[in-house]
Amino acid sequence: MEKAYLHLIKFALDQGAVVDVDDGGDHDEIHRGCTYEQAKDAVESVDDSTILVHLDGKTTHFAVALDFNQAPEETIYDYSVTDFSALWEAVYY
């Protein structure tokens, strides 16, 4: 199974969404309008981050935690409930 955050990034971009990543780091940098590689690199640069998916005037937040030896579906541990998150969840799981 693909890691949830990687699947989410691909899925969001395929849907035409804009993907931002709040790296939650010391500088609280937000990487805006990311490509797949930019979003992946931003998420993987820290232990905890938030992926923000902007689609149809709505923003959905996905909390990401990267820990050693976790199952792929455990990389996203929380998200806001929207039409987009429900669609992603149905496709991913």
N, C-alpha and C positions, 0 to 999 in steps of 0.2 A: 504494500500500500504506500502510495506517495505521501510525503509529509504534508499535513493539512495546510500549513502556511504557503508552501510552494504551489499546491493545487489552487488555493484561494487566489494567489496573485495571477496565475495563468487564467483562471476562470473569469476574474474581474476584468482583466484586460481584454479577453475575448468577447465580453459582453459590452465593451465600449466604455467601461468605467475609467475614471482617473484614480490612480492609486498613489497615496501618500504614505510615508512611514515616519512615525514619531519614534525616534530611537531611544527615548527615555534615558539617554546618557547624561553625563555631567553637564553638557551644554544644551540639553533638550532640543536637539536639532530636528527639524521636520524636513524630510526629503520629499519634495513636491513633484507631482507629475512623473512618477518613476516609470521606467521601462521594467521589464521582468528582471533583468540582471541588476539594475540599480536597487530595486525593492528587495531582492534576495540578499544582496550585499549589505544593505542597511539593516535588515532584520538580523542577519548573521553576525553583525559587528558587535552586538550586545546580547545580554541574557534575556532581557525583557523589553518588548516594544509593542507598539500599537500600529496595526495596519488600518488605514482609513480608506474606505471605498466610497467614491462619489459617483452616483448614478441617478439620473432623472431628478436632480435637485435634492436628493436625499443622501445623507452620509451614514454609513454603517461602520462601527468600530469593532475591530477584532483584536483581542489581547493575545499576545504571543509570548511564550516562555520556552527557552531552549535549555534543556537539561540533559545530562549524560544518560544514555540508555532509556530514554522515554519512547513510548510507542508513537508511531507517526501521527495518529489522530490526537495525541495529547499535546501537540505543539500549540494549538489554539485552545485556550482554556476558558474563554468567555467572549461573548459578542452580543451586540445589540440585536433585538428582534425586529427585523424589517422584511419586506418582500424579498429583497436581495439575499439576506442571510438564510431565509427559508429555502430559496431556490438553490443556493450553494450547498446547504446541508443535505438536501435531497439528492443532489448530484454526487456529492463526496461520499456520503455514507451509503 
